[in-house]
Structure formats: structure tokens, C-alpha cells
């Protein structure tokens, strides 16, 4: 694992916010899909969700794995889900995706509860890997075509929950 990648991120408040939202909106969930979260880069936040049957879909990376997580190396927009998931996580990914709207709309079809985080109001050019910026409420709503049921800002990231039950 790339410990440095995770070490610099593991204590961020936005991860705690994601966990709190997951417990609130998916307390009895059994299946989890993580999209683009960086398991292949050593990002280990899925360990916090060990009660779930966990699947991660991400572009091929350096082959890192996480115990108990089925990793599917694929382009999410081309990948066909094998089920409807109880919980879908997509953390700090949409801002990297050229067609963020298609990506976000597909996320919403994959699960009952979807939690998305994006860099919130980062200035354009703040990160060379971001193809969208700044991301605000209006842009996130345009991508998802709906308002979240709840959202919060933590660590300069907007965390939004979408639920088919609400």
C-alpha cells in the first residue's frame, strides 16, 4: 500500500462526515460500491465499512488491493453494475471526470443511497488534475439533476447525500 497517500488523508473531517451520513441514511445496508476512491493508490477508508460487502470500481492503478474489497478495474461509465447497491460512495472524483453529468447520473442509478464529495469552491486551476472548477451547489445540482437530501461542508469539500427513499 502507498501509506503516504492515506496518511495524509485519514483524519480529514469530510471522511467522518461521510461515515456519519452513511450511518444515518443506510444503517442496515449490506452492499457498498465505491467509485474511483483510490483503493489502488492505498486509500483505506473502505476499512471503516467492513460490515458491507464492498466493491470498488476504479481505473487500473498500481495493483494495490484492500482486504475484503472486490476491486474492479474499469471505466465506470463503461462498467455494468451487477446489482443495485445499498450505499454508493464517490469521494473527490467528479471534478476529474470530463462528463461529470453522465457520471453523476449513473452513480444515482447504482444505489439506494449515494454519497458524493467534491472540492467546494476551490478556485479554477487550484489543482491541475481537476477539469471542473470551482464546484458549487448549482454545478452539483446540474450534474445530478436534483437537490441532495442533506449536505455539509468539511475540509473545503462538499459532502452530499442522495437517497431514493427521500
Buried (B, 14 or more C-beta within 10 A) or exposed (E): BBEEBBEEBBEBBBBBBBBEBBEEBBEEBEBBBBBBBBBBBBBBBBBBBEEBBBBBBBEEBEEBEBEEBBBBEEEBEEBEBEEEBBBBBBBBBBBBBEEBBEBBBBBBEBBBBBBBBBBBBBEEEEBEEBEBBBBEBEBBBEBBEBEBBBBBBBBEBBBBBBBEEE
